[in-house]
Structures are given as structure tokens and as C-alpha cells.
Amino acid sequence: MKKVLELKNGETVIIRHLTKSDAEGVWHNFNEVIEEGIYLPVFLPVKTQLEKDTWYLNVKKENEICIVAENPLLKAPNNIIGQCEISNTNWDAATHVGALGIIVRKKYRDLSVGRTLIDFAIRESKKLNNKEKIILSSFSTNDRALHLFKKIGFKVLGIRKKQFFMESNYIDEVMMELWIDDYLNEKNPKTE
Ligand SMILES: CC(C)(COP(=O)(O)OP(=O)(O)OC[C@H]1O[C@@H](n2cnc3c(N)ncnc32)[C@H](O)[C@@H]1OP(=O)(O)O)[C@@H](O)C(=O)NCCC(=O)NCCS
């Protein structure tokens, strides 16, 4: 399954499942966000081929959902302009729950790529992995992400105060969840 998204800047983006050749682009985006230093609680970029390959093999082995946004006019790894992963939790008794992570490259933010990636990933995680609920967390300072998650329908469960310490500042972590059937039935019945 794939989807074509026309951006308001005139570019066309393909929303689709991850393939092996996308892994470099996915990690390129991750490392750029780590360099930005304000969105994720990670200090060091992922550089080694072993780490990148291990991640890809694990996504496939665990049948996890990783959806990418591709600009087909760009050369790899720059062609992957965003990604949304819905991973399994570590618990045997929580296979109905998926954990969402998302990154969109700086130049492509605020063009609805994030919203489209999340919508696609949620639907696929129900269809392919029988997920019922999606969980995530965000820095309380990440206004764009919080706006987007709330707009989609994620509810705030609570806040872990001072959960992270970065650049001499404490940051609160906002915990959120979304029931997929609520999302599909109540909010977005016609968008599939
Ligand atoms: C968060 C992120 C994935 C969103 O992707 P995106 O493609 O920019 O998202 P969209 O364009 O679909 O939606 C962004 C929304 O935030 C709004 N927004 C932008 N800046 C904002 C701000 N400072 N405060 C509140 N809302 C803001 C936009 O107007 C848009 O809302 P609208 O559709 O109601 O107008 C992307 O910005 C990103 O990769 N950020 C860095 C990594 C990150 O934070 N990942 C999530 C970690 S939890």
C-alpha cells in the first residue's frame, strides 16, 4: 500500500513502507534531529553501519511498522524526508499496544507530512499487527509535536516532571495515548 501526497510547496511525496535501501535516509534524518538537540533525549548520532543494519533487521524480524515519506526526485539518502515507526513494546502482555516515533526533515515540516505519516502508520498497525492502542511521549517544550498529536486525537495521560536533563536544563516528558478505533470511527471515518 502507498499514498501520494501533494505538498503545498508543489513537491510530491510518496508515503509507503520502509525498504532496505531507505535505512540510510532514515538514520540521516534521525542524526539531524539529534544535532538539533531539542527534540529527542539522545546525545550521540548513530554512525555505524552495524547499528543501522541491526535496526533494519529488527524492524523486519519483529514485523514492526515503519512508514517513510519519499521525495522521488531526490537522490538517496536525501529522498527519505520523514519517517514514522510504530514499534512493539517490550511486554509479552502488551502486544496490542504500539509505540510511535516520528521525524520529518526540517525543510519539510509544517506541510502535513507528519500528519499523513502518522495516519498511514496507525491504519497499517491495526491492519497488519492488530494494534489497538498507540502510545508516545514528547518533551513538554515540543510545541509543534504536541499540537499535532492532540489534533490527531492523542490524549495526555500525565507528565513525568524533570524526566530529562539536557544542556543544563530539566525537561518534562508528556505521556500520551490514542485508541485506534476511536481515531478511525470518531475522527477520521472518511480519510482512508
Ligand atoms: C513533530 C513533527 C514530526 C511534525 O511533523 P510535521 O510534518 O511538521 O507535521 P504537520 O505539518 O503534519 O503538522 C504540524 C502542525 O504543527 C503546527 N505548528 C507548527 N509550529 C508550531 C508551534 N510552534 N506551536 C504549535 N503548533 C505548531 C502546524 O501549524 C501544524 O498544525 P496545523 O496542521 O493545525 O496547521 C516534525 O516537526 C519533526 O520532525 N520535529 C522534530 C522531531 C520531533 O519532534 N519528533 C517528535 C518527537 S516526540
The ligand as an SDF file (V2000), in Angstrom:
LIG
                    3D

 48 50  0  0  0  0  0  0  0  0999 V2000
    6.8870   16.9120   15.0980 C   0  0  0  0  0  0  0  0  0  0  0  0
    6.9840   16.6300   13.6070 C   0  0  0  0  0  0  0  0  0  0  0  0
    7.1390   15.1450   13.3620 C   0  0  0  0  0  0  0  0  0  0  0  0
    5.6820   17.1250   12.9360 C   0  0  0  0  0  0  0  0  0  0  0  0
    5.7740   16.8740   11.5440 O   0  0  0  0  0  0  0  0  0  0  0  0
    5.2150   17.9510   10.5060 P   0  0  0  0  0  0  0  0  0  0  0  0
    5.3190   17.3790    9.1640 O   0  0  0  0  0  0  0  0  0  0  0  0
    5.8620   19.2630   10.7610 O   0  0  0  0  0  0  0  0  0  0  0  0
    3.6810   17.9920   10.9850 O   0  0  0  0  0  0  0  0  0  0  0  0
    2.4030   18.6020   10.2510 P   0  0  0  0  0  0  0  0  0  0  0  0
    2.8280   19.5680    9.1920 O   0  0  0  0  0  0  0  0  0  0  0  0
    1.5110   17.4840    9.8660 O   0  0  0  0  0  0  0  0  0  0  0  0
    1.7000   19.3660   11.4610 O   0  0  0  0  0  0  0  0  0  0  0  0
    2.3770   20.3500   12.1820 C   0  0  0  0  0  0  0  0  0  0  0  0
    1.3670   21.1800   12.9540 C   0  0  0  0  0  0  0  0  0  0  0  0
    2.0230   21.9130   13.9970 O   0  0  0  0  0  0  0  0  0  0  0  0
    1.6970   23.2900   13.8580 C   0  0  0  0  0  0  0  0  0  0  0  0
    2.8020   24.0480   14.4430 N   0  0  0  0  0  0  0  0  0  0  0  0
    3.9790   24.4000   13.8770 C   0  0  0  0  0  0  0  0  0  0  0  0
    4.7510   25.0510   14.7760 N   0  0  0  0  0  0  0  0  0  0  0  0
    4.0310   25.1160   15.9260 C   0  0  0  0  0  0  0  0  0  0  0  0
    4.2950   25.6510   17.2100 C   0  0  0  0  0  0  0  0  0  0  0  0
    5.4500   26.2610   17.4940 N   0  0  0  0  0  0  0  0  0  0  0  0
    3.3280   25.5320   18.1710 N   0  0  0  0  0  0  0  0  0  0  0  0
    2.1520   24.9030   17.8990 C   0  0  0  0  0  0  0  0  0  0  0  0
    1.8590   24.3720   16.6960 N   0  0  0  0  0  0  0  0  0  0  0  0
    2.7990   24.4690   15.7200 C   0  0  0  0  0  0  0  0  0  0  0  0
    1.4760   23.4980   12.3880 C   0  0  0  0  0  0  0  0  0  0  0  0
    0.7550   24.6760   12.1160 O   0  0  0  0  0  0  0  0  0  0  0  0
    0.6790   22.2220   12.0860 C   0  0  0  0  0  0  0  0  0  0  0  0
   -0.6220   22.3210   12.5900 O   0  0  0  0  0  0  0  0  0  0  0  0
   -1.9200   22.5970   11.6460 P   0  0  0  0  0  0  0  0  0  0  0  0
   -1.9940   21.4620   10.6720 O   0  0  0  0  0  0  0  0  0  0  0  0
   -3.0580   22.6170   12.6410 O   0  0  0  0  0  0  0  0  0  0  0  0
   -1.6610   23.9300   10.9870 O   0  0  0  0  0  0  0  0  0  0  0  0
    8.1750   17.3880   12.9680 C   0  0  0  0  0  0  0  0  0  0  0  0
    8.0170   18.7460   13.1940 O   0  0  0  0  0  0  0  0  0  0  0  0
    9.5310   16.9220   13.4680 C   0  0  0  0  0  0  0  0  0  0  0  0
   10.1190   16.0140   12.9190 O   0  0  0  0  0  0  0  0  0  0  0  0
   10.0530   17.5310   14.5280 N   0  0  0  0  0  0  0  0  0  0  0  0
   11.3710   17.1600   15.0510 C   0  0  0  0  0  0  0  0  0  0  0  0
   11.3840   15.7400   15.6160 C   0  0  0  0  0  0  0  0  0  0  0  0
   10.2830   15.5600   16.6370 C   0  0  0  0  0  0  0  0  0  0  0  0
    9.9710   16.4740   17.3910 O   0  0  0  0  0  0  0  0  0  0  0  0
    9.7220   14.3480   16.6710 N   0  0  0  0  0  0  0  0  0  0  0  0
    8.6810   14.0200   17.6180 C   0  0  0  0  0  0  0  0  0  0  0  0
    9.2850   13.6800   18.9330 C   0  0  0  0  0  0  0  0  0  0  0  0
    8.0180   13.2560   20.1260 S   0  0  0  0  0  0  0  0  0  0  0  0
  1  2  1  0
  2  3  1  0
  2  4  1  0
  2 36  1  0
  4  5  1  0
  5  6  1  0
  6  7  2  0
  6  8  1  0
  6  9  1  0
  9 10  1  0
 10 11  2  0
 10 12  1  0
 10 13  1  0
 13 14  1  0
 14 15  1  0
 15 16  1  0
 15 30  1  0
 16 17  1  0
 17 18  1  0
 17 28  1  0
 18 19  1  0
 18 27  1  0
 19 20  2  0
 20 21  1  0
 21 22  1  0
 21 27  2  0
 22 23  1  0
 22 24  2  0
 24 25  1  0
 25 26  2  0
 26 27  1  0
 28 29  1  0
 28 30  1  0
 30 31  1  0
 31 32  1  0
 32 33  2  0
 32 34  1  0
 32 35  1  0
 36 37  1  0
 36 38  1  0
 38 39  2  0
 38 40  1  0
 40 41  1  0
 41 42  1  0
 42 43  1  0
 43 44  2  0
 43 45  1  0
 45 46  1  0
 46 47  1  0
 47 48  1  0
M  END
$$$$
